[in-house]
């Protein structure tokens, strides 16, 4: 299991389009991927969970990945949150 603290630099935060995209990215990995934002924890493979987290620009989140491709997953998810790509 790996964990990384990331500051969200997507200007619009995780609204509909970025939430959809990060869910698509997470679904490409076998690892369990979660995001802690404030007091809530969301499964990044759940679009509604990501959207409900209400993550905004500048928020700090903790990404946790657990599985055989956890290192690749955490790097890709972190890159997306920091650069929107």
PDB file of N, CA, C and O in Angstrom, chain B, residues numbered from 101:
ATOM      1  N   UNK B 101       0.845  -1.178   0.000  1.00  0.00           N
ATOM      2  CA  UNK B 101       0.000   0.000   0.000  1.00  0.00           C
ATOM      3  C   UNK B 101       0.891   1.242   0.000  1.00  0.00           C
ATOM      4  O   UNK B 101       1.864   1.325   0.749  1.00  0.00           O
ATOM      5  N   UNK B 102       0.540   2.201  -0.852  1.00  0.00           N
ATOM      6  CA  UNK B 102       1.271   3.469  -0.910  1.00  0.00           C
ATOM      7  C   UNK B 102       0.282   4.614  -0.734  1.00  0.00           C
ATOM      8  O   UNK B 102      -0.896   4.505  -1.074  1.00  0.00           O
ATOM      9  N   UNK B 103       0.798   5.715  -0.193  1.00  0.00           N
ATOM     10  CA  UNK B 103      -0.029   6.891   0.084  1.00  0.00           C
ATOM     11  C   UNK B 103       0.737   8.133  -0.335  1.00  0.00           C
ATOM     12  O   UNK B 103       1.960   8.192  -0.212  1.00  0.00           O
ATOM     13  N   UNK B 104       0.011   9.125  -0.829  1.00  0.00           N
ATOM     14  CA  UNK B 104       0.649  10.373  -1.239  1.00  0.00           C
ATOM     15  C   UNK B 104      -0.316  11.532  -1.024  1.00  0.00           C
ATOM     16  O   UNK B 104      -1.496  11.455  -1.368  1.00  0.00           O
ATOM     17  N   UNK B 105       0.216  12.610  -0.446  1.00  0.00           N
ATOM     18  CA  UNK B 105      -0.554  13.831  -0.249  1.00  0.00           C
ATOM     19  C   UNK B 105      -0.371  14.699  -1.501  1.00  0.00           C
ATOM     20  O   UNK B 105       0.754  14.936  -1.939  1.00  0.00           O
ATOM     21  N   UNK B 106      -1.476  15.166  -2.067  1.00  0.00           N
ATOM     22  CA  UNK B 106      -1.439  15.916  -3.315  1.00  0.00           C
ATOM     23  C   UNK B 106      -2.298  17.172  -3.186  1.00  0.00           C
ATOM     24  O   UNK B 106      -3.399  17.129  -2.637  1.00  0.00           O
ATOM     25  N   UNK B 107      -1.787  18.281  -3.692  1.00  0.00           N
ATOM     26  CA  UNK B 107      -2.561  19.518  -3.753  1.00  0.00           C
ATOM     27  C   UNK B 107      -3.221  19.590  -5.128  1.00  0.00           C
ATOM     28  O   UNK B 107      -2.538  19.512  -6.149  1.00  0.00           O
ATOM     29  N   UNK B 108      -4.535  19.736  -5.158  1.00  0.00           N
ATOM     30  CA  UNK B 108      -5.292  19.749  -6.411  1.00  0.00           C
ATOM     31  C   UNK B 108      -5.064  21.074  -7.135  1.00  0.00           C
ATOM     32  O   UNK B 108      -5.351  22.148  -6.606  1.00  0.00           O
ATOM     33  N   UNK B 109      -4.546  20.972  -8.349  1.00  0.00           N
ATOM     34  CA  UNK B 109      -4.246  22.168  -9.130  1.00  0.00           C
ATOM     35  C   UNK B 109      -5.122  22.288 -10.370  1.00  0.00           C
ATOM     36  O   UNK B 109      -4.822  23.067 -11.275  1.00  0.00           O
ATOM     37  N   UNK B 110      -6.199  21.519 -10.411  1.00  0.00           N
ATOM     38  CA  UNK B 110      -7.179  21.656 -11.485  1.00  0.00           C
ATOM     39  C   UNK B 110      -8.026  22.861 -11.116  1.00  0.00           C
ATOM     40  O   UNK B 110      -8.722  22.849 -10.101  1.00  0.00           O
ATOM     41  N   UNK B 111      -7.968  23.898 -11.936  1.00  0.00           N
ATOM     42  CA  UNK B 111      -8.586  25.193 -11.606  1.00  0.00           C
ATOM     43  C   UNK B 111     -10.053  25.067 -11.225  1.00  0.00           C
ATOM     44  O   UNK B 111     -10.512  25.745 -10.306  1.00  0.00           O
ATOM     45  N   UNK B 112     -10.786  24.218 -11.908  1.00  0.00           N
ATOM     46  CA  UNK B 112     -12.218  24.080 -11.629  1.00  0.00           C
ATOM     47  C   UNK B 112     -12.517  23.057 -10.538  1.00  0.00           C
ATOM     48  O   UNK B 112     -13.681  22.837 -10.202  1.00  0.00           O
ATOM     49  N   UNK B 113     -11.477  22.425  -9.978  1.00  0.00           N
ATOM     50  CA  UNK B 113     -11.691  21.385  -8.989  1.00  0.00           C
ATOM     51  C   UNK B 113     -12.199  20.114  -9.649  1.00  0.00           C
ATOM     52  O   UNK B 113     -12.119  19.971 -10.869  1.00  0.00           O
ATOM     53  N   UNK B 114     -12.716  19.199  -8.859  1.00  0.00           N
ATOM     54  CA  UNK B 114     -13.208  17.938  -9.417  1.00  0.00           C
ATOM     55  C   UNK B 114     -14.713  18.014  -9.660  1.00  0.00           C
ATOM     56  O   UNK B 114     -15.496  17.302  -9.032  1.00  0.00           O
ATOM     57  N   UNK B 115     -15.097  18.887 -10.580  1.00  0.00           N
ATOM     58  CA  UNK B 115     -16.498  18.964 -10.988  1.00  0.00           C
ATOM     59  C   UNK B 115     -16.760  17.855 -12.002  1.00  0.00           C
ATOM     60  O   UNK B 115     -15.947  16.936 -12.111  1.00  0.00           O
ATOM     61  N   UNK B 116     -17.839  17.904 -12.731  1.00  0.00           N
ATOM     62  CA  UNK B 116     -18.293  16.808 -13.586  1.00  0.00           C
ATOM     63  C   UNK B 116     -17.220  16.241 -14.516  1.00  0.00           C
ATOM     64  O   UNK B 116     -16.912  15.051 -14.445  1.00  0.00           O
ATOM     65  N   UNK B 117     -16.657  17.061 -15.374  1.00  0.00           N
ATOM     66  CA  UNK B 117     -15.714  16.557 -16.385  1.00  0.00           C
ATOM     67  C   UNK B 117     -14.431  15.973 -15.772  1.00  0.00           C
ATOM     68  O   UNK B 117     -14.062  14.849 -16.112  1.00  0.00           O
ATOM     69  N   UNK B 118     -13.732  16.709 -14.868  1.00  0.00           N
ATOM     70  CA  UNK B 118     -12.535  16.123 -14.261  1.00  0.00           C
ATOM     71  C   UNK B 118     -12.848  14.890 -13.398  1.00  0.00           C
ATOM     72  O   UNK B 118     -12.044  13.960 -13.341  1.00  0.00           O
ATOM     73  N   UNK B 119     -13.998  14.876 -12.732  1.00  0.00           N
ATOM     74  CA  UNK B 119     -14.382  13.716 -11.924  1.00  0.00           C
ATOM     75  C   UNK B 119     -14.569  12.493 -12.819  1.00  0.00           C
ATOM     76  O   UNK B 119     -14.170  11.384 -12.460  1.00  0.00           O
ATOM     77  N   UNK B 120     -15.172  12.701 -13.975  1.00  0.00           N
ATOM     78  CA  UNK B 120     -15.362  11.623 -14.936  1.00  0.00           C
ATOM     79  C   UNK B 120     -14.007  11.117 -15.432  1.00  0.00           C
ATOM     80  O   UNK B 120     -13.783   9.910 -15.513  1.00  0.00           O
ATOM     81  N   UNK B 121     -13.123  12.027 -15.758  1.00  0.00           N
ATOM     82  CA  UNK B 121     -11.808  11.662 -16.288  1.00  0.00           C
ATOM     83  C   UNK B 121     -10.968  10.914 -15.244  1.00  0.00           C
ATOM     84  O   UNK B 121     -10.340   9.906 -15.569  1.00  0.00           O
ATOM     85  N   UNK B 122     -10.952  11.395 -13.998  1.00  0.00           N
ATOM     86  CA  UNK B 122     -10.133  10.719 -12.981  1.00  0.00           C
ATOM     87  C   UNK B 122     -10.686   9.322 -12.690  1.00  0.00           C
ATOM     88  O   UNK B 122      -9.925   8.404 -12.385  1.00  0.00           O
ATOM     89  N   UNK B 123     -12.004   9.162 -12.784  1.00  0.00           N
ATOM     90  CA  UNK B 123     -12.607   7.841 -12.622  1.00  0.00           C
ATOM     91  C   UNK B 123     -12.162   6.917 -13.751  1.00  0.00           C
ATOM     92  O   UNK B 123     -11.838   5.753 -13.516  1.00  0.00           O
ATOM     93  N   UNK B 124     -12.149   7.442 -14.982  1.00  0.00           N
ATOM     94  CA  UNK B 124     -11.683   6.654 -16.133  1.00  0.00           C
ATOM     95  C   UNK B 124     -10.226   6.229 -15.949  1.00  0.00           C
ATOM     96  O   UNK B 124      -9.868   5.085 -16.228  1.00  0.00           O
ATOM     97  N   UNK B 125      -9.392   7.151 -15.480  1.00  0.00           N
ATOM     98  CA  UNK B 125      -7.975   6.840 -15.245  1.00  0.00           C
ATOM     99  C   UNK B 125      -7.854   5.760 -14.171  1.00  0.00           C
ATOM    100  O   UNK B 125      -7.110   4.796 -14.350  1.00  0.00           O
ATOM    101  N   UNK B 126      -8.571   5.906 -13.065  1.00  0.00           N
ATOM    102  CA  UNK B 126      -8.500   4.941 -11.959  1.00  0.00           C
ATOM    103  C   UNK B 126      -8.947   3.554 -12.401  1.00  0.00           C
ATOM    104  O   UNK B 126      -8.400   2.550 -11.945  1.00  0.00           O
ATOM    105  N   UNK B 127      -9.927   3.494 -13.277  1.00  0.00           N
ATOM    106  CA  UNK B 127     -10.456   2.208 -13.736  1.00  0.00           C
ATOM    107  C   UNK B 127      -9.442   1.423 -14.567  1.00  0.00           C
ATOM    108  O   UNK B 127      -9.622   0.222 -14.765  1.00  0.00           O
ATOM    109  N   UNK B 128      -8.391   2.060 -15.053  1.00  0.00           N
ATOM    110  CA  UNK B 128      -7.387   1.351 -15.849  1.00  0.00           C
ATOM    111  C   UNK B 128      -6.427   0.546 -14.970  1.00  0.00           C
ATOM    112  O   UNK B 128      -5.608  -0.214 -15.485  1.00  0.00           O
ATOM    113  N   UNK B 129      -6.522   0.707 -13.661  1.00  0.00           N
ATOM    114  CA  UNK B 129      -5.632   0.008 -12.732  1.00  0.00           C
ATOM    115  C   UNK B 129      -6.394  -1.059 -11.948  1.00  0.00           C
ATOM    116  O   UNK B 129      -7.592  -0.932 -11.695  1.00  0.00           O
ATOM    117  N   UNK B 130      -5.674  -2.107 -11.571  1.00  0.00           N
ATOM    118  CA  UNK B 130      -6.270  -3.178 -10.767  1.00  0.00           C
ATOM    119  C   UNK B 130      -6.310  -2.821  -9.281  1.00  0.00           C
ATOM    120  O   UNK B 130      -7.139  -3.347  -8.537  1.00  0.00           O
ATOM    121  N   UNK B 131      -5.428  -1.939  -8.854  1.00  0.00           N
ATOM    122  CA  UNK B 131      -5.328  -1.567  -7.443  1.00  0.00           C
ATOM    123  C   UNK B 131      -6.596  -0.881  -6.941  1.00  0.00           C
ATOM    124  O   UNK B 131      -7.337  -0.262  -7.704  1.00  0.00           O
ATOM    125  N   UNK B 132      -6.818  -1.012  -5.645  1.00  0.00           N
ATOM    126  CA  UNK B 132      -7.873  -0.245  -4.981  1.00  0.00           C
ATOM    127  C   UNK B 132      -7.311   1.160  -4.796  1.00  0.00           C
ATOM    128  O   UNK B 132      -6.212   1.323  -4.266  1.00  0.00           O
ATOM    129  N   UNK B 133      -8.057   2.175  -5.228  1.00  0.00           N
ATOM    130  CA  UNK B 133      -7.577   3.562  -5.175  1.00  0.00           C
ATOM    131  C   UNK B 133      -8.615   4.410  -4.451  1.00  0.00           C
ATOM    132  O   UNK B 133      -9.770   4.488  -4.868  1.00  0.00           O
ATOM    133  N   UNK B 134      -8.188   5.045  -3.360  1.00  0.00           N
ATOM    134  CA  UNK B 134      -9.097   5.903  -2.602  1.00  0.00           C
ATOM    135  C   UNK B 134      -8.496   7.295  -2.435  1.00  0.00           C
ATOM    136  O   UNK B 134      -7.288   7.497  -2.557  1.00  0.00           O
ATOM    137  N   UNK B 135      -9.381   8.245  -2.153  1.00  0.00           N
ATOM    138  CA  UNK B 135      -8.974   9.629  -1.948  1.00  0.00           C
ATOM    139  C   UNK B 135      -9.628  10.135  -0.671  1.00  0.00           C
ATOM    140  O   UNK B 135     -10.848  10.071  -0.523  1.00  0.00           O
ATOM    141  N   UNK B 136      -8.812  10.640   0.252  1.00  0.00           N
ATOM    142  CA  UNK B 136      -9.328  11.270   1.466  1.00  0.00           C
ATOM    143  C   UNK B 136      -9.293  12.776   1.255  1.00  0.00           C
ATOM    144  O   UNK B 136      -8.249  13.350   0.941  1.00  0.00           O
ATOM    145  N   UNK B 137     -10.439  13.402   1.432  1.00  0.00           N
ATOM    146  CA  UNK B 137     -10.556  14.847   1.320  1.00  0.00           C
ATOM    147  C   UNK B 137     -11.335  15.324   2.537  1.00  0.00           C
ATOM    148  O   UNK B 137     -12.526  15.044   2.675  1.00  0.00           O
ATOM    149  N   UNK B 138     -10.657  16.042   3.410  1.00  0.00           N
ATOM    150  CA  UNK B 138     -11.304  16.453   4.655  1.00  0.00           C
ATOM    151  C   UNK B 138     -11.626  15.228   5.488  1.00  0.00           C
ATOM    152  O   UNK B 138     -10.742  14.423   5.781  1.00  0.00           O
ATOM    153  N   UNK B 139     -12.886  15.082   5.872  1.00  0.00           N
ATOM    154  CA  UNK B 139     -13.307  13.942   6.689  1.00  0.00           C
ATOM    155  C   UNK B 139     -13.911  12.806   5.871  1.00  0.00           C
ATOM    156  O   UNK B 139     -14.363  11.806   6.430  1.00  0.00           O
ATOM    157  N   UNK B 140     -13.917  12.957   4.556  1.00  0.00           N
ATOM    158  CA  UNK B 140     -14.547  11.921   3.733  1.00  0.00           C
ATOM    159  C   UNK B 140     -13.506  11.134   2.936  1.00  0.00           C
ATOM    160  O   UNK B 140     -12.428  11.636   2.618  1.00  0.00           O
ATOM    161  N   UNK B 141     -13.858   9.901   2.629  1.00  0.00           N
ATOM    162  CA  UNK B 141     -12.997   9.046   1.815  1.00  0.00           C
ATOM    163  C   UNK B 141     -13.819   8.531   0.644  1.00  0.00           C
ATOM    164  O   UNK B 141     -14.936   8.048   0.823  1.00  0.00           O
ATOM    165  N   UNK B 142     -13.255   8.637  -0.564  1.00  0.00           N
ATOM    166  CA  UNK B 142     -13.973   8.237  -1.776  1.00  0.00           C
ATOM    167  C   UNK B 142     -13.187   7.196  -2.547  1.00  0.00           C
ATOM    168  O   UNK B 142     -11.957   7.226  -2.589  1.00  0.00           O
ATOM    169  N   UNK B 143     -13.912   6.282  -3.153  1.00  0.00           N
ATOM    170  CA  UNK B 143     -13.333   5.322  -4.085  1.00  0.00           C
ATOM    171  C   UNK B 143     -13.173   6.049  -5.415  1.00  0.00           C
ATOM    172  O   UNK B 143     -14.161   6.523  -5.977  1.00  0.00           O
ATOM    173  N   UNK B 144     -11.951   6.146  -5.928  1.00  0.00           N
ATOM    174  CA  UNK B 144     -11.738   6.883  -7.174  1.00  0.00           C
ATOM    175  C   UNK B 144     -12.285   6.159  -8.398  1.00  0.00           C
ATOM    176  O   UNK B 144     -12.278   6.713  -9.497  1.00  0.00           O
ATOM    177  N   UNK B 145     -12.755   4.940  -8.224  1.00  0.00           N
ATOM    178  CA  UNK B 145     -13.385   4.224  -9.327  1.00  0.00           C
ATOM    179  C   UNK B 145     -14.896   4.452  -9.340  1.00  0.00           C
ATOM    180  O   UNK B 145     -15.611   3.881 -10.163  1.00  0.00           O
ATOM    181  N   UNK B 146     -15.372   5.290  -8.423  1.00  0.00           N
ATOM    182  CA  UNK B 146     -16.793   5.632  -8.335  1.00  0.00           C
ATOM    183  C   UNK B 146     -16.978   7.108  -8.696  1.00  0.00           C
ATOM    184  O   UNK B 146     -16.596   7.996  -7.934  1.00  0.00           O
ATOM    185  N   UNK B 147     -17.568   7.356  -9.867  1.00  0.00           N
ATOM    186  CA  UNK B 147     -17.786   8.732 -10.327  1.00  0.00           C
ATOM    187  C   UNK B 147     -18.565   9.545  -9.299  1.00  0.00           C
ATOM    188  O   UNK B 147     -18.179  10.669  -8.977  1.00  0.00           O
ATOM    189  N   UNK B 148     -19.646   8.993  -8.789  1.00  0.00           N
ATOM    190  CA  UNK B 148     -20.469   9.731  -7.820  1.00  0.00           C
ATOM    191  C   UNK B 148     -19.712   9.991  -6.523  1.00  0.00           C
ATOM    192  O   UNK B 148     -19.887  11.037  -5.897  1.00  0.00           O
ATOM    193  N   UNK B 149     -18.865   9.035  -6.118  1.00  0.00           N
ATOM    194  CA  UNK B 149     -18.055   9.226  -4.920  1.00  0.00           C
ATOM    195  C   UNK B 149     -17.079  10.381  -5.076  1.00  0.00           C
ATOM    196  O   UNK B 149     -16.896  11.184  -4.162  1.00  0.00           O
ATOM    197  N   UNK B 150     -16.453  10.454  -6.254  1.00  0.00           N
ATOM    198  CA  UNK B 150     -15.509  11.539  -6.533  1.00  0.00           C
ATOM    199  C   UNK B 150     -16.239  12.869  -6.566  1.00  0.00           C
ATOM    200  O   UNK B 150     -15.784  13.846  -5.971  1.00  0.00           O
ATOM    201  N   UNK B 151     -17.363  12.912  -7.256  1.00  0.00           N
ATOM    202  CA  UNK B 151     -18.149  14.142  -7.374  1.00  0.00           C
ATOM    203  C   UNK B 151     -18.646  14.608  -6.004  1.00  0.00           C
ATOM    204  O   UNK B 151     -18.621  15.801  -5.703  1.00  0.00           O
ATOM    205  N   UNK B 152     -19.096  13.666  -5.178  1.00  0.00           N
ATOM    206  CA  UNK B 152     -19.639  13.997  -3.857  1.00  0.00           C
ATOM    207  C   UNK B 152     -18.574  14.530  -2.902  1.00  0.00           C
ATOM    208  O   UNK B 152     -18.906  15.213  -1.933  1.00  0.00           O
ATOM    209  N   UNK B 153     -17.303  14.231  -3.159  1.00  0.00           N
ATOM    210  CA  UNK B 153     -16.231  14.701  -2.274  1.00  0.00           C
ATOM    211  C   UNK B 153     -16.111  16.229  -2.299  1.00  0.00           C
ATOM    212  O   UNK B 153     -15.616  16.827  -1.343  1.00  0.00           O
ATOM    213  N   UNK B 154     -16.557  16.854  -3.379  1.00  0.00           N
ATOM    214  CA  UNK B 154     -16.549  18.316  -3.457  1.00  0.00           C
ATOM    215  C   UNK B 154     -15.160  18.939  -3.424  1.00  0.00           C
ATOM    216  O   UNK B 154     -14.969  20.005  -2.839  1.00  0.00           O
ATOM    217  N   UNK B 155     -14.197  18.281  -4.047  1.00  0.00           N
ATOM    218  CA  UNK B 155     -12.815  18.765  -4.035  1.00  0.00           C
ATOM    219  C   UNK B 155     -12.675  19.981  -4.938  1.00  0.00           C
ATOM    220  O   UNK B 155     -13.119  19.978  -6.086  1.00  0.00           O
ATOM    221  N   UNK B 156     -12.048  21.023  -4.395  1.00  0.00           N
ATOM    222  CA  UNK B 156     -11.870  22.290  -5.120  1.00  0.00           C
ATOM    223  C   UNK B 156     -10.391  22.576  -5.358  1.00  0.00           C
ATOM    224  O   UNK B 156      -9.518  21.935  -4.772  1.00  0.00           O
ATOM    225  N   UNK B 157     -10.129  23.540  -6.219  1.00  0.00           N
ATOM    226  CA  UNK B 157      -8.764  23.973  -6.503  1.00  0.00           C
ATOM    227  C   UNK B 157      -8.062  24.350  -5.197  1.00  0.00           C
ATOM    228  O   UNK B 157      -8.612  25.087  -4.378  1.00  0.00           O
ATOM    229  N   UNK B 158      -6.854  23.841  -5.012  1.00  0.00           N
ATOM    230  CA  UNK B 158      -6.075  24.159  -3.824  1.00  0.00           C
ATOM    231  C   UNK B 158      -6.282  23.227  -2.649  1.00  0.00           C
ATOM    232  O   UNK B 158      -5.517  23.269  -1.686  1.00  0.00           O
ATOM    233  N   UNK B 159      -7.310  22.382  -2.712  1.00  0.00           N
ATOM    234  CA  UNK B 159      -7.533  21.415  -1.632  1.00  0.00           C
ATOM    235  C   UNK B 159      -6.401  20.398  -1.606  1.00  0.00           C
ATOM    236  O   UNK B 159      -5.833  20.050  -2.641  1.00  0.00           O
ATOM    237  N   UNK B 160      -6.089  19.938  -0.421  1.00  0.00           N
ATOM    238  CA  UNK B 160      -5.086  18.902  -0.273  1.00  0.00           C
ATOM    239  C   UNK B 160      -5.805  17.583   0.001  1.00  0.00           C
ATOM    240  O   UNK B 160      -6.636  17.494   0.905  1.00  0.00           O
ATOM    241  N   UNK B 161      -5.479  16.573  -0.782  1.00  0.00           N
ATOM    242  CA  UNK B 161      -6.095  15.258  -0.642  1.00  0.00           C
ATOM    243  C   UNK B 161      -5.008  14.209  -0.427  1.00  0.00           C
ATOM    244  O   UNK B 161      -3.844  14.431  -0.759  1.00  0.00           O
ATOM    245  N   UNK B 162      -5.398  13.072   0.127  1.00  0.00           N
ATOM    246  CA  UNK B 162      -4.468  11.959   0.306  1.00  0.00           C
ATOM    247  C   UNK B 162      -4.949  10.806  -0.570  1.00  0.00           C
ATOM    248  O   UNK B 162      -6.066  10.311  -0.413  1.00  0.00           O
ATOM    249  N   UNK B 163      -4.098  10.393  -1.481  1.00  0.00           N
ATOM    250  CA  UNK B 163      -4.403   9.284  -2.377  1.00  0.00           C
ATOM    251  C   UNK B 163      -3.756   8.023  -1.805  1.00  0.00           C
ATOM    252  O   UNK B 163      -2.584   8.030  -1.427  1.00  0.00           O
ATOM    253  N   UNK B 164      -4.527   6.952  -1.747  1.00  0.00           N
ATOM    254  CA  UNK B 164      -4.026   5.661  -1.274  1.00  0.00           C
ATOM    255  C   UNK B 164      -4.287   4.622  -2.349  1.00  0.00           C
ATOM    256  O   UNK B 164      -5.400   4.505  -2.861  1.00  0.00           O
ATOM    257  N   UNK B 165      -3.243   3.867  -2.687  1.00  0.00           N
ATOM    258  CA  UNK B 165      -3.362   2.793  -3.672  1.00  0.00           C
ATOM    259  C   UNK B 165      -2.868   1.498  -3.049  1.00  0.00           C
ATOM    260  O   UNK B 165      -1.846   1.473  -2.363  1.00  0.00           O
ATOM    261  N   UNK B 166      -3.603   0.425  -3.298  1.00  0.00           N
ATOM    262  CA  UNK B 166      -3.232  -0.875  -2.747  1.00  0.00           C
ATOM    263  C   UNK B 166      -3.471  -1.945  -3.805  1.00  0.00           C
ATOM    264  O   UNK B 166      -4.609  -2.204  -4.196  1.00  0.00           O
ATOM    265  N   UNK B 167      -2.380  -2.563  -4.265  1.00  0.00           N
ATOM    266  CA  UNK B 167      -2.494  -3.621  -5.263  1.00  0.00           C
ATOM    267  C   UNK B 167      -1.205  -3.783  -6.036  1.00  0.00           C
ATOM    268  O   UNK B 167      -0.211  -3.115  -5.752  1.00  0.00           O
ATOM    269  N   UNK B 168      -1.223  -4.661  -7.003  1.00  0.00           N
ATOM    270  CA  UNK B 168      -0.001  -4.985  -7.739  1.00  0.00           C
ATOM    271  C   UNK B 168       0.539  -3.833  -8.580  1.00  0.00           C
ATOM    272  O   UNK B 168       1.746  -3.763  -8.811  1.00  0.00           O
ATOM    273  N   UNK B 169      -0.319  -2.930  -9.041  1.00  0.00           N
ATOM    274  CA  UNK B 169       0.137  -1.802  -9.852  1.00  0.00           C
ATOM    275  C   UNK B 169       0.023  -0.471  -9.086  1.00  0.00           C
ATOM    276  O   UNK B 169      -0.175   0.584  -9.688  1.00  0.00           O
ATOM    277  N   UNK B 170       0.150  -0.537  -7.761  1.00  0.00           N
ATOM    278  CA  UNK B 170      -0.066   0.631  -6.899  1.00  0.00           C
ATOM    279  C   UNK B 170       0.879   1.797  -7.195  1.00  0.00           C
ATOM    280  O   UNK B 170       0.456   2.952  -7.158  1.00  0.00           O
ATOM    281  N   UNK B 171       2.139   1.515  -7.485  1.00  0.00           N
ATOM    282  CA  UNK B 171       3.084   2.608  -7.737  1.00  0.00           C
ATOM    283  C   UNK B 171       2.752   3.358  -9.022  1.00  0.00           C
ATOM    284  O   UNK B 171       2.784   4.588  -9.059  1.00  0.00           O
ATOM    285  N   UNK B 172       2.440   2.619 -10.057  1.00  0.00           N
ATOM    286  CA  UNK B 172       2.051   3.240 -11.322  1.00  0.00           C
ATOM    287  C   UNK B 172       0.746   4.023 -11.143  1.00  0.00           C
ATOM    288  O   UNK B 172       0.597   5.127 -11.667  1.00  0.00           O
ATOM    289  N   UNK B 173      -0.185   3.442 -10.405  1.00  0.00           N
ATOM    290  CA  UNK B 173      -1.487   4.079 -10.179  1.00  0.00           C
ATOM    291  C   UNK B 173      -1.335   5.391  -9.417  1.00  0.00           C
ATOM    292  O   UNK B 173      -1.908   6.406  -9.814  1.00  0.00           O
ATOM    293  N   UNK B 174      -0.575   5.381  -8.334  1.00  0.00           N
ATOM    294  CA  UNK B 174      -0.453   6.600  -7.529  1.00  0.00           C
ATOM    295  C   UNK B 174       0.257   7.701  -8.304  1.00  0.00           C
ATOM    296  O   UNK B 174      -0.072   8.878  -8.157  1.00  0.00           O
ATOM    297  N   UNK B 175       1.229   7.322  -9.128  1.00  0.00           N
ATOM    298  CA  UNK B 175       1.920   8.325  -9.945  1.00  0.00           C
ATOM    299  C   UNK B 175       0.988   8.938 -10.974  1.00  0.00           C
ATOM    300  O   UNK B 175       1.003  10.153 -11.171  1.00  0.00           O
ATOM    301  N   UNK B 176       0.178   8.120 -11.636  1.00  0.00           N
ATOM    302  CA  UNK B 176      -0.734   8.621 -12.681  1.00  0.00           C
ATOM    303  C   UNK B 176      -1.844   9.473 -12.074  1.00  0.00           C
ATOM    304  O   UNK B 176      -2.172  10.527 -12.619  1.00  0.00           O
ATOM    305  N   UNK B 177      -2.422   9.044 -10.970  1.00  0.00           N
ATOM    306  CA  UNK B 177      -3.496   9.802 -10.320  1.00  0.00           C
ATOM    307  C   UNK B 177      -2.945  11.132  -9.799  1.00  0.00           C
ATOM    308  O   UNK B 177      -3.586  12.169  -9.968  1.00  0.00           O
ATOM    309  N   UNK B 178      -1.780  11.118  -9.174  1.00  0.00           N
ATOM    310  CA  UNK B 178      -1.172  12.344  -8.661  1.00  0.00           C
ATOM    311  C   UNK B 178      -0.890  13.311  -9.791  1.00  0.00           C
ATOM    312  O   UNK B 178      -1.133  14.511  -9.663  1.00  0.00           O
ATOM    313  N   UNK B 179      -0.380  12.797 -10.893  1.00  0.00           N
ATOM    314  CA  UNK B 179      -0.085  13.632 -12.058  1.00  0.00           C
ATOM    315  C   UNK B 179      -1.356  14.295 -12.567  1.00  0.00           C
ATOM    316  O   UNK B 179      -1.347  15.475 -12.918  1.00  0.00           O
ATOM    317  N   UNK B 180      -2.445  13.541 -12.608  1.00  0.00           N
ATOM    318  CA  UNK B 180      -3.713  14.094 -13.070  1.00  0.00           C
ATOM    319  C   UNK B 180      -4.186  15.225 -12.149  1.00  0.00           C
ATOM    320  O   UNK B 180      -4.600  16.281 -12.627  1.00  0.00           O
ATOM    321  N   UNK B 181      -4.126  15.007 -10.845  1.00  0.00           N
ATOM    322  CA  UNK B 181      -4.599  16.024  -9.898  1.00  0.00           C
ATOM    323  C   UNK B 181      -3.721  17.275  -9.905  1.00  0.00           C
ATOM    324  O   UNK B 181      -4.212  18.377  -9.659  1.00  0.00           O
ATOM    325  N   UNK B 182      -2.435  17.111 -10.184  1.00  0.00           N
ATOM    326  CA  UNK B 182      -1.521  18.248 -10.182  1.00  0.00           C
ATOM    327  C   UNK B 182      -1.491  19.004 -11.513  1.00  0.00           C
ATOM    328  O   UNK B 182      -1.243  20.209 -11.542  1.00  0.00           O
ATOM    329  N   UNK B 183      -1.745  18.287 -12.613  1.00  0.00           N
ATOM    330  CA  UNK B 183      -1.609  18.922 -13.920  1.00  0.00           C
ATOM    331  C   UNK B 183      -2.874  18.817 -14.779  1.00  0.00           C
ATOM    332  O   UNK B 183      -2.940  19.433 -15.843  1.00  0.00           O
ATOM    333  N   UNK B 184      -3.862  18.061 -14.348  1.00  0.00           N
ATOM    334  CA  UNK B 184      -5.097  17.922 -15.095  1.00  0.00           C
ATOM    335  C   UNK B 184      -4.930  17.123 -16.377  1.00  0.00           C
ATOM    336  O   UNK B 184      -5.725  17.275 -17.304  1.00  0.00           O
ATOM    337  N   UNK B 185      -3.922  16.284 -16.445  1.00  0.00           N
ATOM    338  CA  UNK B 185      -3.663  15.504 -17.656  1.00  0.00           C
ATOM    339  C   UNK B 185      -3.610  14.033 -17.335  1.00  0.00           C
ATOM    340  O   UNK B 185      -3.401  13.213 -18.229  1.00  0.00           O
TER     341      UNK B 185
END
